Amino acid sequence: MGQIKNLRRRLTLIRDMQILGVLSFFFCVLSMIFIFSGQLDFGSYLFGFSLILLLASLIYSLRELQISTKALDLELSKMELGRRTRF
């Protein structure tokens, strides 16, 4: 049951990470449009916002990486323990 809960948590993190990453890219492109059209201040604010979204996406990515690595370590430990008890 814990593995299903863990997978759901990871799935939520991955979904949110991807949404934040796509939004970051969207606002980055939008900021460039505004900068090239001469609206430097607004374009700069949008670019800063896109960087914040990218940072949030990277934080979600790191958290998911921690969870998945821990889950793999637990599974490997179980496999090693099972191998030892057979011999």
C-alpha positions in Angstrom: 0.0 0.0 0.0 2.9 2.3 0.7 4.3 1.9 -2.8 1.0 3.0 -4.3 0.9 6.1 -2.1 4.5 6.8 -3.1 3.8 6.4 -6.8 0.8 8.8 -6.5 3.0 11.3 -4.8 5.6 11.0 -7.4 3.0 11.3 -10.2 1.7 14.5 -8.7 5.2 15.9 -8.4 6.0 15.0 -12.0 2.8 16.5 -13.3 3.3 19.8 -11.3 6.9 19.9 -12.3 6.0 19.6 -16.0 3.3 22.3 -15.7 5.7 24.7 -14.0 8.3 24.0 -16.7 5.9 24.6 -19.6 4.6 27.8 -18.0 8.1 28.9 -17.4 9.0 28.4 -21.1 5.7 30.1 -22.2 6.4 33.2 -20.1 10.0 33.3 -21.3 8.9 33.3 -24.9 6.2 35.9 -24.1 8.8 38.1 -22.4 11.0 38.0 -25.5 8.1 39.1 -27.6 7.6 42.1 -25.3 11.3 42.9 -25.1 11.6 42.8 -28.9 8.5 45.0 -29.3 10.2 47.6 -27.1 8.4 47.1 -23.9 11.5 46.3 -21.9 10.2 46.8 -18.4 7.2 44.5 -18.8 9.3 42.0 -20.7 11.8 42.0 -17.9 9.2 41.3 -15.3 7.8 38.5 -17.3 11.3 37.0 -17.7 11.8 37.2 -14.0 8.5 35.5 -13.4 9.5 32.7 -15.9 12.8 32.2 -13.9 10.8 31.8 -10.7 8.6 29.2 -12.3 11.7 27.4 -13.7 13.2 27.4 -10.2 10.0 26.0 -8.7 10.0 23.3 -11.4 13.6 22.4 -10.6 12.8 22.1 -6.9 9.9 19.7 -7.7 12.2 17.7 -9.8 14.8 17.4 -7.0 12.1 16.3 -4.6 10.8 13.7 -7.0 14.4 12.5 -7.6 14.9 12.1 -3.8 11.7 10.1 -3.5 12.4 7.8 -6.4 16.0 7.2 -5.3 14.8 6.3 -1.8 12.2 3.9 -3.2 14.8 2.2 -5.4 17.2 1.8 -2.5 14.5 0.2 -0.5 13.7 -2.3 -3.3 17.3 -3.1 -3.8 17.7 -3.7 -0.1 14.7 -6.1 -0.1 16.2 -7.9 -3.1 19.6 -8.3 -1.4 18.0 -9.5 1.8 16.0 -12.1 -0.2 19.1 -13.3 -2.0 20.9 -13.8 1.4 18.1 -15.8 2.9 18.0 -18.2 0.0 21.5 -19.4 0.5 
